[in-house]
């Protein structure tokens, strides 16, 4: 068996380095046996390993290689952490893993869901107020985390008697298309931006802890606020979030309803407004201009700088719509069809007027754009205008413009 763990000296905790040394020696020396306490710690997270079996030596060899492969990845992934913090997160994944993120496969591993503490700029359309129990009263911090995820699931499912939290997205385009719409009874809509927000954290008093730190913390916290990213799952598949939740919360846990996908929404759920939000209000004309500028930029990034082609495709799509409706009107003349054509023409004329913008529009849009990480934007929508939240009560000009942009320009 190749010796690997010597490369980790000083990079992992002294206890972990010692355990790796014992595992290697056990695999190489048939006369050497690991003490019972170490065996218990080494095998505590692997239900497939029966440590009483006669092939224990082989299993220790396999686990030694698994651990070393995992440690190499964790050292790279958490390279930005201070040494002691990095050692602690390595120990957590090796010997704790109570969040049940990590799964082993052969000599390797994978995560159905992952809740790494990190930072992101978050976006939301201003909505309702929070309504959630103030105290958890659970027997342990692990039970508190389970309750937090139950509340997140209930919030996503939006039952009438369920908790209401704050939903953000890491993707501005998702918020822009699905949620940033003007209600028919209002003149404006408000965009909220939360820059540089810590995510996958628990706030207990003055402490800002990762979920892993919180689970291992010996102090009982009855009141906590939190910010949880629900979208970091294996292969970006909603079903893998379901698998993880059943594993962590239990087989009888209520599933997230099929109509909702926090994964495709890149949804981050918080129990409170954690930092100072940046707020921008948009009227109909400004929102149409924002939509046009966003799709133009998104198209340019996706097509590696070919921004001029977007304007060409935009004009071509408008010409196509006009020609198609004129053709349809000539084939099926009548007052009702004529009125429909007039309505379409009015919409197109309004779009063309709004997309010219002005200095004030540019200033507002450019401010929003400074918060967007364009390399991470992924406007992946399962449906087109049907994805728009409260579709029937939203401004029809904006809804139609969203559909026009997405249906014609996202497919070229």
C-alpha positions as CSV (number, residue, x, y, z in Angstrom):
1,X,0.0,0.0,0.0
2,X,1.4,3.4,-1.0
3,X,2.1,5.7,1.9
4,X,0.2,9.0,1.4
5,X,-0.5,10.6,4.7
6,X,3.0,11.9,5.4
7,X,2.3,14.8,3.0
8,X,-0.4,15.9,5.4
9,X,1.8,16.5,8.4
10,X,1.1,19.9,9.9
11,X,-1.9,20.3,7.5
12,X,-4.3,18.2,9.4
13,X,-4.9,17.9,13.2
14,X,-2.3,15.9,15.2
15,X,-5.1,13.4,16.1
16,X,-6.0,12.8,12.4
17,X,-2.4,12.5,11.4
18,X,-1.9,9.9,14.1
19,X,-5.0,8.0,13.1
20,X,-3.8,7.9,9.5
21,X,-0.5,6.5,10.6
22,X,-2.2,3.8,12.6
23,X,-4.4,2.9,9.6
24,X,-1.4,2.6,7.3
25,X,0.5,0.5,9.8
26,X,-2.5,-1.8,10.3
27,X,-2.8,-2.3,6.5
28,X,0.9,-3.1,6.2
29,X,1.7,-5.1,9.4
30,X,-0.5,-8.1,10.1
31,X,0.9,-8.2,13.7
32,X,-0.3,-4.7,14.4
33,X,-3.9,-3.9,15.6
34,X,-5.5,-0.5,15.9
35,X,-6.8,0.2,19.4
36,X,-10.6,-0.1,19.8
37,X,-11.2,3.7,20.4
38,X,-9.5,4.5,17.0
39,X,-11.4,1.8,15.2
40,X,-14.7,3.1,16.5
41,X,-13.8,6.6,15.4
42,X,-12.6,5.5,12.0
43,X,-15.7,3.4,11.2
44,X,-18.4,5.5,12.8
45,X,-19.7,7.0,9.6
46,X,-19.6,3.9,7.3
47,X,-22.6,1.6,7.8
48,X,-21.3,-0.7,5.1
49,X,-18.2,-1.7,7.2
50,X,-18.7,-4.5,9.7
51,X,-15.5,-4.1,11.8
52,X,-15.9,-7.7,13.2
53,X,-15.3,-9.2,9.8
54,X,-12.1,-11.1,9.1
55,X,-11.3,-8.9,6.1
56,X,-10.9,-5.9,8.4
57,X,-7.4,-5.3,7.1
58,X,-8.7,-4.8,3.6
59,X,-11.4,-2.4,4.8
60,X,-8.9,-0.4,6.7
61,X,-6.7,-0.1,3.5
62,X,-9.7,1.1,1.5
63,X,-10.7,3.6,4.1
64,X,-7.1,4.9,4.4
65,X,-7.1,5.7,0.7
66,X,-10.6,7.2,0.8
67,X,-9.6,9.5,3.7
68,X,-6.4,10.5,1.9
69,X,-8.2,11.3,-1.3
70,X,-10.8,13.3,0.6
71,X,-8.2,15.2,2.6
72,X,-6.4,16.3,-0.6
73,X,-9.6,17.7,-2.0
74,X,-10.5,19.5,1.3
75,X,-7.1,21.0,1.6
76,X,-7.5,22.5,-1.8
77,X,-11.2,23.5,-1.4
78,X,-10.6,25.2,2.0
79,X,-7.2,26.7,1.2
80,X,-8.5,30.2,2.1
81,X,-9.2,29.2,5.7
82,X,-6.8,29.7,8.6
83,X,-4.9,26.5,9.4
84,X,-6.9,25.6,12.5
85,X,-10.2,26.2,10.8
86,X,-9.2,24.1,7.9
87,X,-8.1,21.3,10.2
88,X,-11.4,21.4,12.0
89,X,-13.5,21.1,8.8
90,X,-11.3,18.2,7.7
91,X,-11.9,16.5,11.0
92,X,-15.7,17.2,10.7
93,X,-15.9,15.4,7.3
94,X,-13.8,12.5,8.3
95,X,-15.3,11.7,11.7
96,X,-18.6,13.6,12.1
97,X,-20.6,14.4,8.9
98,X,-23.8,14.7,10.9
99,X,-25.3,16.9,8.2
100,X,-25.0,13.8,6.0
101,X,-23.7,15.7,3.0
102,X,-20.7,13.3,2.3
103,X,-21.2,9.9,0.7
104,X,-18.5,7.4,-0.2
105,X,-18.4,5.6,-3.5
106,X,-15.6,3.1,-3.9
107,X,-12.4,4.9,-3.1
108,X,-14.0,8.3,-3.8
109,X,-16.8,10.3,-2.5
110,X,-19.7,12.7,-3.5
111,X,-22.1,15.1,-2.0
112,X,-25.9,15.0,-2.6
113,X,-26.0,18.5,-1.1
114,X,-23.3,20.7,0.2
115,X,-23.6,23.6,2.7
116,X,-20.2,25.3,2.5
117,X,-19.9,28.6,4.2
118,X,-19.2,31.2,1.5
119,X,-20.2,34.6,0.3
120,X,-22.6,35.7,-2.5
121,X,-24.5,38.8,-3.6
122,X,-28.2,38.0,-3.3
123,X,-31.3,39.4,-5.1
124,X,-35.0,39.5,-4.4
125,X,-38.1,41.3,-5.4
126,X,-39.5,43.0,-2.3
127,X,-42.2,40.9,-0.8
128,X,-43.9,40.0,2.5
129,X,-42.7,40.1,6.1
130,X,-41.1,37.2,8.0
131,X,-43.3,35.0,10.2
132,X,-41.5,32.3,12.1
133,X,-41.3,30.9,15.7
134,X,-38.7,32.8,17.8
135,X,-37.5,29.8,19.8
136,X,-36.6,26.3,18.8
137,X,-36.3,24.7,22.2
138,X,-34.5,21.7,20.8
139,X,-32.3,19.2,22.8
140,X,-29.3,19.8,20.6
141,X,-27.8,22.1,18.0
142,X,-28.2,19.2,15.5
143,X,-32.0,19.1,16.2
144,X,-32.0,22.9,15.8
145,X,-30.5,22.6,12.3
146,X,-33.1,20.0,11.4
147,X,-35.8,22.4,12.4
148,X,-34.2,25.1,10.4
149,X,-34.4,22.9,7.3
150,X,-37.9,21.9,8.0
151,X,-38.8,25.6,8.2
152,X,-37.0,26.2,4.9
153,X,-38.9,23.4,3.2
154,X,-42.3,24.7,4.6
155,X,-41.4,28.1,3.4
156,X,-40.7,26.8,-0.1
157,X,-44.0,24.8,-0.1
158,X,-45.9,28.0,0.9
159,X,-48.7,26.3,2.8
160,X,-51.2,28.8,4.4
161,X,-50.2,27.7,7.9
162,X,-46.5,27.5,7.2
163,X,-43.6,29.7,8.1
164,X,-42.7,32.7,5.9
165,X,-39.0,33.6,5.5
166,X,-37.0,35.7,3.1
167,X,-36.1,34.2,-0.3
168,X,-33.3,35.5,-2.4
169,X,-31.5,34.2,-5.4
170,X,-27.8,34.1,-6.3
171,X,-28.8,34.6,-9.9
172,X,-30.1,38.1,-10.8
173,X,-31.6,36.9,-14.1
174,X,-33.9,34.5,-12.3
175,X,-35.2,37.2,-10.0
176,X,-35.6,39.6,-13.0
177,X,-37.6,37.2,-15.1
178,X,-39.7,35.3,-12.6
179,X,-40.2,37.7,-9.7
180,X,-39.5,41.3,-10.7
181,X,-42.8,42.2,-12.2
182,X,-45.1,45.2,-11.5
183,X,-48.5,44.3,-10.0
184,X,-51.4,45.6,-12.2
185,X,-52.5,47.7,-9.3
186,X,-49.1,49.4,-8.8
187,X,-46.8,51.6,-10.8
188,X,-43.4,50.3,-9.6
189,X,-41.6,47.3,-8.2
190,X,-38.7,47.3,-5.9
191,X,-35.5,45.3,-6.3
192,X,-33.5,44.4,-3.2
193,X,-29.8,43.6,-3.4
194,X,-27.8,42.1,-0.5
195,X,-24.1,42.4,-1.3
196,X,-21.4,40.1,0.0
197,X,-23.7,38.1,2.2
198,X,-22.3,35.1,4.2
199,X,-24.4,32.1,3.2
200,X,-24.7,28.7,4.9
201,X,-24.3,30.3,8.3
202,X,-26.0,30.3,11.6
203,X,-26.1,33.5,13.7
204,X,-26.2,32.7,17.4
205,X,-25.7,35.8,19.4
206,X,-22.6,37.6,18.2
207,X,-21.2,34.4,16.5
208,X,-21.3,33.7,12.8
209,X,-20.8,30.0,12.4
210,X,-20.9,27.6,9.5
211,X,-23.5,24.8,9.8
212,X,-20.7,22.4,10.6
213,X,-19.3,24.5,13.4
214,X,-22.8,25.0,14.8
215,X,-23.5,21.3,14.9
216,X,-20.3,20.6,16.8
217,X,-20.7,23.6,19.1
218,X,-21.1,22.5,22.8
219,X,-23.2,25.6,23.7
220,X,-26.9,25.2,23.3
221,X,-28.5,27.9,21.1
222,X,-32.3,28.4,21.5
223,X,-32.5,31.4,19.3
224,X,-30.8,31.6,16.0
225,X,-31.0,33.3,12.7
226,X,-29.6,31.8,9.6
227,X,-28.9,32.0,5.8
228,X,-29.1,28.8,3.9
229,X,-28.3,28.1,0.2
230,X,-30.8,25.5,-1.0
231,X,-29.3,25.1,-4.5
232,X,-25.8,23.6,-4.0
233,X,-26.7,20.0,-4.9
234,X,-25.1,17.3,-7.0
235,X,-25.3,17.9,-10.7
236,X,-27.8,20.8,-10.1
237,X,-30.6,18.2,-9.8
238,X,-33.6,18.9,-7.6
239,X,-34.0,15.1,-7.0
240,X,-30.6,15.0,-5.2
241,X,-31.9,17.7,-2.8
242,X,-34.8,15.5,-2.1
243,X,-32.5,12.5,-1.5
244,X,-30.4,14.5,0.9
245,X,-33.4,15.9,2.8
246,X,-34.9,12.4,3.3
247,X,-31.5,11.2,4.6
248,X,-31.0,14.1,7.0
249,X,-34.6,14.7,8.1
250,X,-35.9,11.1,7.9
251,X,-37.9,9.1,5.4
252,X,-41.2,10.5,6.7
253,X,-40.2,14.1,6.0
254,X,-42.5,16.1,3.7
255,X,-41.0,16.6,0.3
256,X,-40.6,19.9,-1.5
257,X,-43.6,20.2,-3.8
258,X,-42.9,19.3,-7.5
259,X,-44.0,22.8,-8.7
260,X,-41.1,24.4,-6.7
261,X,-37.4,24.1,-7.4
262,X,-35.1,26.0,-5.1
263,X,-32.3,24.4,-7.1
264,X,-33.1,26.0,-10.5
265,X,-34.1,29.2,-8.6
266,X,-30.6,29.2,-7.0
267,X,-32.6,30.0,-3.8
268,X,-31.1,31.3,-0.6
269,X,-33.4,31.4,2.4
270,X,-32.8,33.7,5.4
271,X,-34.7,34.2,8.6
272,X,-34.0,37.9,8.7
273,X,-32.5,40.7,6.7
274,X,-28.9,40.1,7.7
275,X,-27.1,43.2,6.3
276,X,-28.1,46.5,4.8
277,X,-29.9,46.0,1.5
278,X,-29.5,48.1,-1.6
279,X,-32.9,49.1,-2.9
280,X,-33.9,50.2,-6.4
281,X,-37.4,51.0,-7.6
282,X,-38.4,50.5,-11.3
283,X,-41.4,51.7,-13.2
284,X,-42.7,50.1,-16.4
285,X,-40.4,51.9,-18.8
286,X,-37.4,51.4,-16.6
287,X,-38.1,47.7,-16.1
288,X,-38.5,47.1,-19.8
289,X,-35.2,48.9,-20.4
290,X,-33.5,46.9,-17.6
291,X,-34.8,43.7,-19.2
292,X,-33.4,44.7,-22.6
293,X,-30.0,45.6,-21.2
294,X,-29.8,42.4,-19.1
295,X,-30.6,40.1,-22.0
296,X,-28.2,42.1,-24.3
297,X,-25.4,41.7,-21.8
298,X,-26.3,38.0,-21.0
299,X,-26.3,37.3,-24.7
300,X,-23.0,39.0,-25.2
301,X,-21.3,37.0,-22.3
302,X,-22.8,33.7,-23.5
303,X,-21.7,34.4,-27.1
304,X,-18.3,35.6,-26.2
305,X,-18.6,39.3,-26.9
306,X,-20.9,39.2,-29.9
307,X,-23.1,42.0,-28.5
308,X,-23.9,43.6,-31.8
309,X,-25.6,40.4,-33.0
310,X,-28.1,40.8,-30.2
311,X,-29.4,44.0,-31.7
312,X,-29.6,42.4,-35.1
313,X,-31.5,39.4,-33.7
314,X,-33.8,41.7,-31.7
315,X,-34.8,43.7,-34.8
316,X,-35.2,40.5,-36.9
317,X,-37.5,39.0,-34.2
318,X,-39.7,42.1,-34.3
319,X,-39.9,42.1,-38.1
320,X,-40.8,38.4,-38.0
321,X,-43.6,39.0,-35.5
322,X,-45.0,41.8,-37.6
323,X,-44.9,39.8,-40.8
324,X,-46.5,36.8,-39.1
325,X,-49.4,38.7,-37.7
326,X,-50.0,40.6,-40.9
327,X,-50.1,37.2,-42.7
328,X,-52.5,35.8,-40.1
329,X,-54.7,38.9,-40.4
330,X,-54.9,38.6,-44.1
331,X,-55.8,34.9,-43.8
332,X,-58.4,35.4,-41.1
333,X,-59.8,39.0,-41.4
334,X,-62.2,40.2,-38.9
335,X,-62.7,42.8,-36.2
336,X,-61.4,40.6,-33.4
337,X,-58.2,39.7,-35.3
338,X,-57.7,43.3,-36.3
339,X,-57.8,44.4,-32.7
340,X,-55.4,41.7,-31.7
341,X,-53.0,42.9,-34.3
342,X,-53.3,46.5,-33.1
343,X,-52.6,45.3,-29.6
344,X,-49.5,43.5,-30.7
345,X,-48.3,46.5,-32.7
346,X,-48.9,48.7,-29.6
347,X,-46.8,46.4,-27.5
348,X,-44.0,46.3,-30.0
349,X,-44.0,50.1,-30.4
350,X,-43.8,50.4,-26.7
351,X,-40.9,48.0,-26.4
352,X,-39.0,49.9,-29.1
353,X,-39.6,53.2,-27.3
354,X,-38.5,51.9,-23.9
355,X,-35.3,50.2,-25.1
356,X,-33.7,53.5,-26.2
357,X,-33.4,54.5,-22.6
358,X,-31.9,57.7,-21.4
359,X,-29.1,58.9,-19.0
360,X,-31.2,58.3,-15.9
361,X,-32.1,54.8,-17.0
362,X,-28.5,54.0,-17.8
363,X,-27.4,55.2,-14.4
364,X,-29.9,53.0,-12.6
365,X,-29.2,49.9,-14.7
366,X,-25.4,50.3,-14.5
367,X,-25.6,50.5,-10.8
368,X,-27.5,47.1,-10.7
369,X,-25.0,45.6,-13.1
370,X,-22.1,46.3,-10.7
371,X,-23.5,43.7,-8.4
372,X,-23.8,40.9,-10.9
373,X,-21.2,38.2,-11.4
374,X,-21.8,37.6,-15.1
375,X,-19.6,34.5,-15.2
376,X,-21.9,32.8,-12.7
377,X,-25.3,33.9,-14.3
378,X,-27.2,30.9,-15.5
379,X,-30.7,31.8,-16.7
380,X,-32.0,28.3,-16.8
381,X,-35.8,28.4,-16.8
382,X,-37.9,25.2,-17.0
383,X,-40.8,27.2,-18.6
384,X,-41.1,30.6,-20.2
385,X,-43.7,33.2,-19.1
386,X,-45.5,30.4,-17.1
387,X,-42.5,30.7,-14.7
388,X,-43.5,34.3,-13.8
389,X,-44.7,34.5,-10.2
390,X,-48.3,35.6,-9.9
391,X,-48.5,35.8,-13.7
392,X,-52.2,36.8,-14.0
393,X,-51.8,39.8,-11.8
394,X,-48.7,41.3,-13.4
395,X,-48.3,44.1,-15.9
396,X,-49.0,42.7,-19.3
397,X,-46.5,44.8,-21.2
398,X,-43.7,43.6,-19.0
399,X,-44.9,40.0,-19.1
400,X,-45.1,40.0,-22.9
401,X,-41.7,41.6,-23.2
402,X,-40.1,38.9,-21.0
403,X,-41.7,36.3,-23.2
404,X,-40.6,38.0,-26.3
405,X,-37.0,38.3,-25.1
406,X,-36.8,34.7,-23.8
407,X,-38.7,32.9,-26.6
408,X,-36.9,34.6,-29.5
409,X,-33.5,35.7,-28.2
410,X,-32.5,32.9,-25.8
411,X,-32.8,30.3,-28.6
412,X,-30.6,31.9,-31.2
